[in-house]
């Protein structure tokens, strides 16, 4: 008899999810890569993160995080906003063996519905984030 229970095998074929090292812990200050006026963002929560007790949650490229604006217009500051990480300094290994690292950690502010708050993305966007978030891919000038 198989070692798996029926509930696990009934799931079907699970799509392949690439492992990306989570390099941005809660408390990290990152740059804002859109034209909303915000300059720097601080990560305060990583949504859908499941970790060990006592471990600080961390985010990677393509993850949805909750941020607060540290430098920017007063109407955006001091309130939690959703954002998607589009770049990270720590190298990401792709399936073809290529490692890609960006020169900064950056995120794009999103609305709760999943739309972008800004109308433009500054700098390159990782293809891992563009695949998961098509609205970011539409507005990105460069996808790496």
Legacy VTK file of the C-alpha trace (Angstrom):
# vtk DataFile Version 3.0
C-alpha trace
ASCII
DATASET POLYDATA
POINTS 144 float
0.000 0.000 0.000
1.158 3.517 -0.709
2.520 5.658 2.111
0.405 8.665 1.086
-3.135 9.105 2.277
-5.969 9.474 -0.188
-6.355 13.184 0.647
-2.833 13.961 -0.491
-3.004 11.926 -3.703
-6.413 13.384 -4.599
-4.797 16.842 -4.934
-3.701 16.150 -8.496
-0.620 17.495 -10.203
0.827 20.392 -8.249
2.409 23.149 -10.308
6.170 23.557 -10.013
7.076 26.492 -7.753
10.632 27.737 -7.954
12.406 28.207 -4.619
13.617 31.757 -4.069
15.682 32.613 -0.989
13.719 34.956 1.248
16.154 37.842 1.705
13.910 40.636 3.045
12.880 40.164 6.701
10.235 42.159 8.532
11.715 45.570 9.336
13.725 45.844 6.111
13.684 49.291 4.494
13.391 49.050 0.700
12.967 51.531 -2.142
9.653 52.226 -3.850
9.810 51.446 -7.569
6.697 53.273 -8.739
5.583 56.871 -9.276
3.247 57.214 -6.261
5.677 59.673 -4.628
6.881 57.311 -1.895
10.666 57.018 -1.650
11.321 54.316 0.963
9.102 51.586 2.383
9.460 49.444 5.505
8.150 45.874 5.514
5.895 45.252 8.517
4.272 41.935 7.525
4.722 39.150 4.969
1.361 37.719 3.957
0.882 33.948 3.529
4.180 33.262 5.326
4.355 30.018 7.237
7.449 29.659 9.377
8.754 28.321 12.638
7.849 29.807 16.011
10.171 32.710 16.780
11.497 33.005 13.214
11.213 36.454 11.679
9.055 36.327 8.526
10.918 37.212 5.344
9.890 38.012 1.776
11.342 37.268 -1.657
10.715 38.436 -5.215
7.029 38.260 -6.124
5.748 38.117 -2.527
2.884 40.334 -1.337
3.924 42.271 1.763
2.384 44.928 4.002
4.525 48.088 4.144
4.537 51.577 5.612
5.965 54.586 3.800
9.032 55.947 5.625
9.874 58.791 3.210
7.211 60.248 0.986
4.063 62.379 0.857
2.158 62.833 4.143
-1.052 61.272 2.763
0.749 57.939 2.194
2.677 57.861 5.477
1.716 56.165 8.766
-0.773 53.735 7.236
-0.344 50.110 6.136
-0.259 49.554 2.383
0.105 46.420 0.285
3.155 46.017 -1.934
4.826 43.417 -4.149
8.604 42.877 -4.056
10.006 43.290 -7.593
13.790 43.288 -6.933
16.162 41.881 -4.308
19.931 42.172 -3.881
20.416 38.541 -2.871
21.013 36.336 -5.968
18.084 34.322 -7.315
18.865 31.061 -9.113
16.790 30.429 -12.215
15.926 27.019 -13.716
18.513 27.425 -16.495
21.282 27.799 -13.879
21.618 31.563 -14.259
21.873 33.619 -11.058
20.472 37.120 -11.124
20.992 39.828 -8.487
19.785 43.429 -8.546
21.531 46.494 -7.149
18.712 47.309 -4.709
15.682 45.874 -2.939
12.482 47.401 -4.322
8.712 47.012 -4.184
5.644 48.401 -5.946
2.632 49.662 -3.944
-0.611 47.812 -4.719
-4.291 48.330 -3.844
-6.186 45.608 -1.933
-7.902 44.602 -5.211
-4.543 43.807 -6.831
-4.188 46.920 -9.014
-1.086 49.083 -8.966
-1.404 52.409 -7.151
1.075 54.093 -9.506
1.059 54.232 -13.293
4.740 53.505 -13.972
7.491 51.199 -12.677
10.993 52.619 -12.316
13.871 50.267 -13.091
13.855 46.575 -14.004
11.359 44.022 -12.697
12.304 40.384 -12.063
10.490 37.930 -14.339
9.463 35.911 -11.244
7.378 38.882 -10.053
6.085 39.649 -13.561
4.776 36.082 -14.001
2.845 36.165 -10.713
1.522 39.721 -11.120
0.430 40.462 -14.737
-0.606 44.047 -13.908
2.978 44.801 -12.875
4.248 43.171 -16.088
1.997 45.424 -18.199
3.412 48.624 -16.686
7.047 47.492 -16.381
9.438 49.089 -18.861
12.038 46.337 -18.448
11.548 42.712 -17.345
14.766 40.848 -16.506
LINES 1 145
144 0 1 2 3 4 5 6 7 8 9 10 11 12 13 14 15 16 17 18 19 20 21 22 23 24 25 26 27 28 29 30 31 32 33 34 35 36 37 38 39 40 41 42 43 44 45 46 47 48 49 50 51 52 53 54 55 56 57 58 59 60 61 62 63 64 65 66 67 68 69 70 71 72 73 74 75 76 77 78 79 80 81 82 83 84 85 86 87 88 89 90 91 92 93 94 95 96 97 98 99 100 101 102 103 104 105 106 107 108 109 110 111 112 113 114 115 116 117 118 119 120 121 122 123 124 125 126 127 128 129 130 131 132 133 134 135 136 137 138 139 140 141 142 143
